[in-house]
């Protein structure tokens, strides 16, 4: 009987060829998996960053586009940290370690109030027009509130008797210009109504609002450029003569503040003065590394004054509104750069996002150090710990910059802005 089969050498050669084929297929599969991972990281990064950018842009657009709304956009240049709710400017604006920026958007409807009945679609929290009634000039400042703001002992829309809220006040008579109030008599188009937004504790049982003498009690005001030294200073020199003793309006103001928590790489939001909550990014998701804002203002020469960029006063470029106000004179007709915060025409929003993990490249290793171009008032940076800080970066992560611009259509209205 003739038994045919493979020799040992033939078997070894076959096994070797099979091993080479399997090895090649395995290598190709691994490279494909790496490519898929890189692509998925890029997709996740794009989705997170674009959704975040669109959300901020939509909030600005909604605040400034509706007729009948008053609004205020408060920029803090380099004040975005986990410890500070956007209250302190960075001392080194314009340098590569300038922290992310903060933006607070105040919106208020003087004519219709804020609360809309879900059934009738009618406003049940109207503003009051007339004399603002002061119970105690204090401090603290205590005001009587209208009875129709309350459902029993609760402010309409609230479930507790005592709540914190933003109270907005606007004079129907007086115009304010922080640099020189006298300019309103000859150039009223350069002024806005005297207005202020105060943080108050509202007691439904007494129907009163209490404003304490604290750093966060005066949220915004357009009586003067610099902050008031105390609540008593503000009440005596601005609130009483400019608001409470004149025909004025008072309402509840809605607010949204955005900041970047650099430790957790998260965009956070605070609504109506409440605690900051994360809404995008994080350590277990594509992270938000930086937020920069640039305001384009129409100046008196018809050109553009930019705020939120490296300082070049001669070319109408300023790091923040404080520097703009310190460097320009609104009474000097020859000053080509002068513009006020109500002259904003567009807001540029820049966002830097980082991938969740370090994607492995097809040829091995991770992404090299990247160069991130200058945005806002921050110079070009490298994606290493030396430039970004241990919490925000690291070699091998994927970084991308996203931007958009919002046209501010109603900033020229004679309102508080």
C-alpha positions in Angstrom: 0.0 0.0 0.0 1.4 3.4 -1.1 0.8 5.9 1.7 1.3 9.5 0.6 1.6 12.5 3.0 3.6 15.6 3.8 7.2 15.4 4.9 8.3 17.2 8.0 10.1 19.8 5.9 6.9 20.4 3.9 4.9 20.8 7.1 7.4 23.3 8.6 7.4 25.3 5.4 3.6 25.4 5.3 3.4 26.4 9.0 5.9 29.2 8.3 4.0 30.5 5.3 0.7 30.4 7.3 2.3 32.2 10.2 3.5 34.9 7.9 0.1 35.3 6.4 -1.6 35.4 9.8 1.1 37.9 11.1 0.5 40.2 8.1 -3.3 40.1 8.6 -2.9 40.7 12.3 -0.6 43.7 11.7 -3.0 45.1 9.1 -5.9 44.7 11.5 -3.9 46.4 14.2 -3.1 49.3 12.0 -6.7 49.6 10.8 -7.8 49.6 14.5 -5.4 52.4 15.2 -6.7 54.4 12.2 -10.2 53.8 13.4 -9.3 55.0 16.9 -7.7 58.2 15.5 -10.7 58.8 13.3 -13.1 58.2 16.2 -11.2 60.6 18.5 -11.3 63.2 15.8 -15.1 62.8 15.4 -15.7 62.9 19.1 -13.5 66.0 19.4 -15.3 67.8 16.6 -18.8 66.9 17.9 -18.0 68.1 21.4 -16.2 71.3 20.4 -18.7 72.3 17.7 -21.7 71.7 20.0 -20.1 73.8 22.7 -19.2 76.6 20.3 -22.7 76.6 18.9 -24.2 76.7 22.3 -22.3 79.8 23.4 -22.9 81.5 20.1 -26.6 80.8 20.3 -26.9 82.3 23.8 -25.2 85.5 22.7 -27.3 85.6 19.5 -30.5 85.1 21.4 -29.7 87.8 24.0 -28.9 90.5 21.5 -31.2 89.8 18.6 -34.7 90.1 20.1 -36.4 93.4 19.9 -37.7 94.8 23.3 -34.9 93.1 25.2 -32.2 94.8 27.2 -28.9 93.0 27.6 -25.4 93.3 28.9 -22.4 91.3 27.9 -19.7 91.2 30.6 -16.3 90.0 29.6 -13.6 89.0 32.0 -10.3 88.7 30.2 -8.4 85.7 31.6 -10.5 85.3 34.6 -11.7 81.7 34.0 -10.6 79.4 36.7 -12.2 76.8 38.9 -11.8 79.0 42.0 -13.1 82.3 40.6 -16.5 82.9 39.1 -15.2 85.3 36.5 -14.4 88.2 38.8 -10.7 88.9 38.4 -8.7 89.9 35.3 -5.5 88.1 34.7 -2.4 90.3 35.5 -0.6 89.1 32.4 -3.1 89.4 29.6 -1.5 89.0 26.2 1.0 86.4 27.3 0.9 82.7 26.5 -0.1 81.7 30.0 -3.2 83.9 30.0 -6.1 81.7 31.3 -9.4 81.2 29.5 -11.9 84.0 29.5 -15.3 84.3 31.0 -18.5 85.7 29.7 -21.7 86.7 31.5 -24.9 87.4 29.5 -27.6 89.3 31.2 -31.0 89.5 29.5 -34.1 91.3 30.8 -37.5 92.2 29.4 -38.6 95.5 30.9 -42.0 95.5 29.3 -43.2 92.0 29.7 -41.3 90.5 32.7 -39.6 87.1 32.7 -42.2 84.5 33.7 -44.5 83.2 31.0 -47.5 81.1 32.0 -47.2 77.7 30.3 -50.9 77.5 29.6 -51.9 81.1 28.7 -48.5 82.0 27.3 -48.9 85.4 29.1 -46.4 87.1 31.3 -47.3 87.0 35.0 -44.2 88.7 36.3 -44.4 92.2 34.8 -41.9 95.0 35.5 -43.0 97.9 37.6 -42.8 101.4 36.2 -42.7 104.3 38.6 -40.9 105.2 41.8 -38.8 102.4 43.2 -39.8 102.1 46.9 -36.9 102.0 49.3 -37.6 100.6 52.8 -34.1 101.0 54.1 -31.2 102.7 52.3 -28.9 100.7 54.5 -26.7 98.9 53.9 -28.3 96.5 53.3 -30.5 98.1 50.8 -34.1 96.9 51.3 -36.8 97.4 48.6 -40.5 96.7 48.5 -41.6 94.4 45.6 -45.0 94.4 43.8 -47.6 92.0 45.2 -48.3 90.6 41.7 -44.8 89.2 41.5 -45.8 86.6 44.0 -48.0 83.5 44.1 -48.8 83.4 47.8 -45.4 83.7 49.5 -43.4 82.4 46.6 -42.0 84.5 43.8 -43.7 83.4 40.6 -41.8 80.5 39.1 -40.1 79.6 42.4 -40.9 76.9 45.0 -39.3 78.5 48.0 -40.2 81.6 50.0 -36.6 83.0 50.1 -34.6 82.9 46.9 -31.7 84.8 45.3 -32.4 86.7 42.1 -31.0 89.4 39.9 -33.0 92.6 40.0 -32.6 94.9 37.0 -33.3 98.7 37.2 -33.5 101.1 34.3 -34.3 104.8 34.4 -36.9 106.0 31.9 -35.6 109.6 32.1 -31.8 109.7 32.8 -29.1 108.8 30.3 -25.7 107.7 31.5 -22.2 108.0 30.1 -19.5 106.5 32.3 -16.8 108.9 31.1 -18.7 112.1 31.4 -22.5 112.4 32.1 -22.6 115.8 30.5 -22.0 114.4 27.1 -25.5 113.0 27.1 -27.0 116.5 26.8 -25.2 117.1 23.5 -24.7 113.6 22.2 -27.5 111.4 23.5 -26.7 108.7 20.8 -23.5 108.1 22.8 -25.4 107.2 26.0 -27.6 104.5 27.4 -30.3 104.7 30.0 -29.0 104.7 33.5 -29.2 101.1 34.7 -28.0 98.5 37.1 -28.3 94.9 38.0 -28.2 94.0 41.7 -28.0 90.6 43.3 -30.8 90.4 45.9 -32.3 88.0 48.4 -36.1 88.0 47.9 -38.3 87.1 50.9 -41.8 86.1 49.8 -43.3 86.5 53.3 -42.3 90.2 53.5 -42.4 90.8 49.7 -39.1 92.6 50.0 -35.7 92.4 48.4 -32.5 92.8 50.4 -29.2 93.7 48.7 -26.2 93.3 51.0 -22.9 95.2 51.0 -20.8 92.5 49.4 -18.5 92.1 46.4 -21.1 90.4 44.3 -24.1 92.6 45.0 -23.6 95.0 42.1 -23.5 92.7 39.1 -23.4 95.4 36.5 -24.0 99.2 36.2 -23.3 101.9 33.7 -23.1 104.9 36.0 -19.3 104.9 36.0 -16.4 103.0 34.5 -14.8 101.8 37.8 -16.5 99.8 40.5 -18.1 101.5 43.5 -16.2 101.4 46.8 -19.2 100.2 48.7 -22.9 99.6 48.3 -23.6 102.8 50.3 -21.5 104.7 47.8 -23.5 103.3 44.9 -26.9 103.8 46.6 -26.1 107.4 47.6 -24.4 108.6 44.4 -26.1 106.5 41.7 -29.2 104.5 42.7 -31.1 107.1 44.6 -30.5 110.1 42.3 -30.5 108.1 39.1 -33.1 105.4 39.7 -35.3 105.4 42.8 -36.1 109.2 42.7 -37.0 109.1 39.0 -39.6 107.3 36.9 -37.8 103.9 36.5 -38.5 100.3 35.8 -37.6 97.2 37.8 -37.7 93.5 36.8 -36.1 90.1 37.2 -33.0 89.6 35.1 -31.9 86.3 33.7 -28.2 85.6 33.6 -25.8 82.9 32.2 -22.1 82.9 32.9 -19.6 80.7 31.1 -16.2 79.8 32.2 -13.6 77.0 31.7 -12.6 74.8 34.6 -9.0 74.3 33.6 -8.4 71.5 36.1 -11.2 69.3 34.6 -11.1 70.7 31.1 -14.8 71.5 31.3 -17.0 74.3 30.1 -19.2 75.3 33.0 -22.3 77.5 33.2 -24.0 79.4 36.1 -27.6 80.4 35.6 -29.0 83.3 37.5 -26.1 83.4 40.0 -26.3 79.8 41.0 -23.4 77.3 41.2 -21.4 76.5 38.2 -22.2 73.2 36.5 -20.3 71.4 33.8 -22.0 71.2 30.4 -19.2 70.1 28.0 -15.9 68.4 28.1 -14.3 66.7 31.2 -11.6 64.3 32.1 -13.6 61.3 30.6 -14.5 63.1 27.4 -12.9 65.4 24.8 -11.8 68.4 26.9 -12.3 72.1 26.6 -8.9 73.7 27.1 -9.4 77.4 26.3 -12.1 80.0 25.5 -11.1 83.3 24.0 -13.5 86.2 23.0 -12.8 89.1 20.7 -15.2 92.1 20.5 -15.3 94.2 17.3 -16.6 97.7 18.0 -17.4 100.4 15.5 -15.4 103.5 16.4 -16.1 107.1 15.6 -14.0 107.0 12.4 -16.1 104.2 11.0 -13.3 101.7 11.6 -13.0 98.8 14.0 -11.7 98.9 17.5 -10.9 95.4 18.7 -11.1 94.3 22.4 -9.7 91.0 23.6 -6.5 91.0 21.5 -2.8 91.9 22.2 -2.5 95.5 23.2 -1.7 98.0 20.4 -3.6 101.2 21.4 -2.1 103.1 18.3 -3.9 100.5 16.1 -7.2 100.5 18.1 -6.4 97.1 19.7 -7.0 96.5 23.5 -6.8 93.5 25.8 -10.1 94.4 27.6 -12.7 97.1 28.0 -10.9 98.6 31.0 -7.8 99.2 28.9 -10.0 100.7 26.1 -11.6 103.1 28.5 -8.3 104.1 30.1 -6.7 104.7 26.7 -9.3 106.6 24.9 -11.1 109.9 25.6 -14.8 110.0 24.4 -14.8 113.8 24.6 -11.9 114.0 22.2 -13.3 114.0 18.7 -9.9 113.4 17.3 -9.5 110.1 19.1 -10.1 107.6 16.3 -10.3 104.5 18.5 -13.0 105.6 20.9 -16.0 103.2 21.1 -18.2 102.1 24.0 -19.4 98.6 24.9 -22.7 99.4 23.3 -20.9 99.8 19.9 -20.2 96.1 19.6 -20.9 94.8 16.1 -19.6 91.3 16.2 -18.3 88.9 18.8 -15.6 86.3 17.8 -15.6 83.1 19.8 -12.5 80.9 19.8 -12.4 77.5 21.4 -9.5 75.0 21.8 -10.5 71.4 22.5 -8.3 68.3 23.3 -8.9 64.6 22.6 -9.8 62.3 25.5 -6.8 60.0 24.9 -3.5 60.0 23.1 -4.3 58.3 19.8 -1.7 55.8 18.6 -0.3 56.6 15.2 -0.3 53.9 12.5 3.5 53.8 12.4 3.7 53.7 16.1 4.0 56.3 18.8 1.7 59.2 19.5 1.1 62.7 18.1 4.1 65.0 18.3 4.0 68.4 20.0 1.6 70.6 18.1 1.7 74.4 17.5 -1.5 76.1 18.4 -1.8 79.5 16.6 -2.4 82.7 18.5 -6.1 83.4 19.4 -7.6 86.3 21.2 -4.9 87.9 23.3 -3.0 84.6 23.7 0.2 84.0 21.8 1.1 80.9 19.9 1.6 77.9 22.2 3.0 74.4 22.1 1.0 71.4 23.3 3.4 70.4 26.1 3.1 70.8 29.8 5.6 73.6 29.9 3.2 75.9 27.9 -0.3 74.6 28.8 0.2 73.3 32.4 -0.1 69.7 33.6 -3.9 69.7 33.8 -4.5 71.0 30.3 -2.2 69.3 28.0 0.5 66.7 27.3 2.4 65.6 24.3 0.5 63.1 22.1 -3.0 64.5 22.5 -5.0 65.9 19.6 -5.7 69.6 19.7 -8.0 71.6 17.5 -9.1 75.2 17.3 -12.7 76.2 16.5 -14.1 79.6 15.9 -17.3 81.5 14.9 -18.6 85.0 14.9 -21.9 86.4 16.1 -23.4 89.6 14.6 -24.7 91.8 17.4 -27.6 93.5 15.7 -29.2 95.5 18.5 -26.2 96.9 20.4 -26.9 100.4 18.9 -30.3 100.6 20.6 -30.7 103.1 23.4 -30.7 100.5 26.1 -28.4 99.3 28.8 -25.6 97.4 27.1 
